[in-house]
Amino acid sequence: MITYIIIGITCLISYQAFNNQELFDKLSFKPYRVINNKEYYRLVTNGFVHADWNHLFFNMLTLYFFGPYMEQLFAEIYGIYMYIIFYLTSIIASSLISLYMHKDDPRYTAIGASGAINAVIFSYILINPLSTIYFFFAIPIKAFIFAILFLAYSTYMAKKNMDNIGHEAHISGAIYGVIFMILTIPNVLSYFISQFVK
């Protein structure tokens, strides 16, 4: 399955970057260099690099749980390539706000697949809003409630700017996942609403 291939490639590249600072710097998202040096490839490659094993493990485990479902859905309607397009464009879309906000900051660097992972999660939630998601893999919560809480928390933390986590990318990825679904999956909004009015 494509999801497992993505996980494998991400783990391999991330592992190589753990031990190679030059590779890490080359692949990471640096808005200043994207704009001024026209290094547009960074909009994609940053999604395959992670800060450490915990960062990598959490993202890939989440993709392992949600990715195959979305992969199968896209494959049944359009073929497997649509899922690949979805995932790669999710990495790009989740970087756009940070690209705009930090385009003049040569020190800003971002990495990780979190934005794309959130696109996958929120696309899943749009189809299965009443399913149960296990928050931190332990706390059961309805998917649509998780979505609301996650967006509220991410917005709050983005405004506070108290940590080194790319909350803007999380929000952008989540929104892009929903928009992509609306534009590509027929009647997805009416199906979403029908889940609450049965």
C-alpha positions in Angstrom: 0.0 0.0 0.0 1.1 3.5 -0.8 0.7 4.6 2.9 3.3 2.0 4.0 5.7 3.2 1.2 5.3 6.8 2.3 6.0 5.7 5.9 9.1 3.7 4.8 10.5 6.6 2.7 9.9 9.1 5.5 11.6 6.9 8.1 14.6 6.3 5.8 15.1 10.0 4.9 14.5 11.1 8.5 17.0 8.5 9.8 19.6 9.7 7.3 19.0 13.3 8.3 19.3 12.5 12.0 23.0 11.7 11.3 23.7 14.2 8.6 23.2 17.9 9.5 24.0 19.0 5.9 21.1 16.8 4.6 18.8 18.0 7.4 19.5 21.6 6.4 19.1 20.8 2.7 15.7 19.3 3.1 14.1 21.3 5.8 11.6 24.1 5.2 13.3 27.5 5.2 10.9 30.2 3.9 13.7 32.7 3.4 15.6 30.4 1.1 12.4 29.3 -0.7 11.6 32.8 -1.7 15.1 34.3 -2.2 16.9 31.3 -3.6 13.9 29.8 -5.3 14.4 26.5 -3.5 10.8 25.5 -4.0 11.5 21.8 -3.4 11.7 22.5 0.3 7.9 22.9 0.3 7.7 19.1 -0.2 11.0 17.7 1.3 10.4 19.1 4.7 7.6 16.6 5.2 10.1 13.8 5.0 12.4 15.1 7.7 11.8 15.0 11.5 13.5 16.4 14.6 14.0 13.1 16.4 12.7 9.5 16.9 9.7 10.6 19.0 8.6 13.2 16.4 9.0 10.6 13.6 7.3 7.8 15.5 4.2 9.8 16.5 3.6 11.1 13.0 4.1 7.8 11.2 2.0 5.9 13.7 -0.8 8.3 13.2 -0.4 8.0 9.4 -0.4 4.2 9.8 -3.9 4.3 11.5 -5.6 6.8 9.2 -3.7 6.7 5.9 -4.9 3.2 4.6 -8.6 4.2 5.0 -8.1 7.4 2.9 -5.9 5.6 0.5 -8.6 3.0 -0.2 -11.3 5.7 -0.5 -9.3 7.7 -3.1 -8.3 4.5 -4.9 -11.9 3.3 -5.3 -13.0 6.7 -6.8 -10.0 8.0 -8.8 -7.2 5.4 -8.5 -4.2 5.3 -6.2 -2.5 8.3 -7.7 -5.1 10.7 -6.3 -4.0 9.7 -2.8 -0.4 10.4 -3.6 -1.4 13.8 -5.0 -3.4 14.5 -1.8 -0.6 13.7 0.5 2.1 15.6 -1.3 0.0 18.7 -1.9 -1.0 18.5 1.8 2.7 19.0 2.7 2.8 22.0 0.5 -0.5 23.5 1.6 0.4 23.2 5.3 3.6 25.2 4.7 2.0 28.2 2.9 1.1 30.2 6.0 4.5 29.8 7.5 6.0 30.7 4.1 4.2 34.0 4.2 4.8 34.7 7.9 8.5 33.9 7.9 9.6 34.7 4.4 11.9 37.5 5.7 13.4 35.5 8.6 16.6 33.6 7.5 16.7 31.8 10.8 13.3 30.2 10.6 13.3 26.4 10.0 10.4 23.9 10.1 10.3 20.1 9.5 7.9 17.2 9.8 4.9 15.6 8.2 2.4 16.9 10.8 0.6 19.2 8.4 0.0 16.4 5.9 -0.9 14.0 8.7 -3.6 16.5 9.9 -4.9 16.7 6.4 -5.3 12.9 6.4 -7.0 12.9 9.9 -9.4 15.7 9.0 -10.3 14.2 5.7 -11.1 11.0 7.6 -13.2 12.9 10.1 -15.2 14.5 7.3 -16.3 11.0 6.3 -16.5 9.6 9.8 -17.4 12.4 12.2 -19.1 10.1 14.7 -16.3 7.5 14.8 -14.2 7.2 17.9 -10.6 8.6 17.9 -8.3 7.6 20.7 -6.6 10.9 21.8 -2.9 10.1 22.6 -3.9 6.5 21.7 -5.7 6.2 25.0 -8.6 8.6 25.5 -11.7 7.8 23.4 -13.4 10.9 21.9 -15.8 11.4 19.0 -14.0 12.4 15.9 -15.9 15.7 15.3 -15.3 16.8 18.9 -11.6 16.0 18.5 -11.5 18.2 15.4 -13.1 21.1 17.2 -10.8 20.8 20.3 -7.7 20.4 18.1 -8.4 23.5 16.0 -9.2 25.6 19.1 -6.1 24.4 20.8 -3.9 24.9 17.7 -5.3 28.4 17.2 -4.7 29.4 20.8 -1.1 28.1 20.7 -0.4 29.7 17.4 -1.4 33.1 18.8 0.7 32.5 22.0 3.7 31.3 20.1 5.1 29.7 23.3 6.8 26.7 21.7 8.7 25.4 18.7 5.7 23.6 17.2 4.3 24.7 13.9 0.7 25.1 14.9 0.0 27.2 11.8 1.0 24.2 9.7 -1.3 21.9 11.7 -4.3 24.3 11.1 -3.4 24.7 7.4 -3.1 21.0 6.9 -6.4 20.3 8.6 -8.3 22.9 6.6 -6.7 21.7 3.3 -7.7 18.1 4.0 -11.3 19.3 4.3 -11.2 21.5 1.2 -9.5 18.8 -0.9 -12.3 16.3 0.1 -15.0 18.8 -0.7 -13.5 19.5 -4.2 -12.8 15.8 -5.1 -15.3 13.5 -3.3 -18.9 13.9 -4.6 -21.5 14.8 -2.0 -19.1 14.6 0.9 -20.7 17.6 2.7 -24.2 16.2 2.5 -22.9 12.8 3.7 -21.2 14.5 6.6 -24.4 16.3 7.6 -26.4 13.1 7.2 -24.3 11.5 9.9 -25.9 13.8 12.5 -29.6 13.7 11.2 -30.2 10.0 10.9 
